[in-house]
């Protein structure tokens, strides 16, 4: 009896903090939110550490481009179960198309969990070079990530050109977040798409595979972090063979229309009063294609389009781009007033595919605003 007591008593003391935290989580939404956030970030850090060894081992075996697939599944199996989040994937067969440029909508760091469920074999990521200094850096380097220098246009161009050659030579897929930054709102919506990834796809002559993550505002935003079931819809590949630089704008418009339509179809419906007043500005202002599920808009002039360049933050009011939930608004008069020579030069570079500001699909993580 004394022997059993010597075992049970330490276990009881060790489990006491867990019992207290669980009790507080049921009573306080704030405690629940920060506890779950801490668990998620802890799981991310743990898997990121293990992923260094996974990527190193697979590089030695000559399979470094499969390291992301292995790490993704490990993260989904651990963090997904810990957080109680399950993803249902539609159209997964489209990921067999290689080489290709995959493009997904970007809401928050929870997207990484979605990537863990669907990320395919023989695929790499485009990332801003600043991520090299994060826990994700060593793994991403070993798994063949394409690093971009946001502050150096010439370096960014060289990186994109090298990426295009590499995905064709190795028959790889490349992952990009074309919005370039996080955007989370209660009503499903998207930011304008940056064009760097489209230039890459056109120059390489590889198809674009749009990937749409359901709007999960109801599960995750500031002060709220719950479990539940979410959907990912992978759309059929969009060919780029035969297209030129002059086709990039219409291609980006088409991709955004399809993604936005799918986003609104698979997301939980919100009351009309909470929906955006107008469809978030398209790819630098474009008309809606039939069947896109968005309201038609008048085309925006080339001058206005230049204000949505990729080097600087777009000259658009992005009230909800990091979680506040408001929609975007554009004002031609305001655009004209705020346009500067520096912005014009940056935007000019944007049209040539030399985006350097959070625009090439970098893996961006952070707390919801």
Secondary structure, 3 states (H helix, E strand, C coil): CHHHHHHHHHHHHHHHHHHHHHHHHHHCHHHHHHHHHHHHHHHHHHHHHHHHHHHHHHHHCCCHHHHHHHHHHHHHHHHHHHHCEEEEEECHHHHHCCCEEEEECCCCCCHHHHHHHHCCCCEEEEEEHHHHHCCCHHHHHHCCCEEECCCCHHHHHHHHHHHHHHHHHHCCEEEECCCCCCCCCCCCCCCCCCCHHHHHHHHHCCEEEEEEECCCCCCEECCEECCEEEEEEECCCECCCCCCHHHHHHHHHHHHHHHHHHHHHHCCCCCHHHCCCCCCCCCCCCCCCCCCCCCCCCCCCHHHHHCCCCCCCCCCEECCCCCCCCCEECCHHHHHHHCCHHHHHHHHHHHCCCCCCCCCCCCCCCCCC
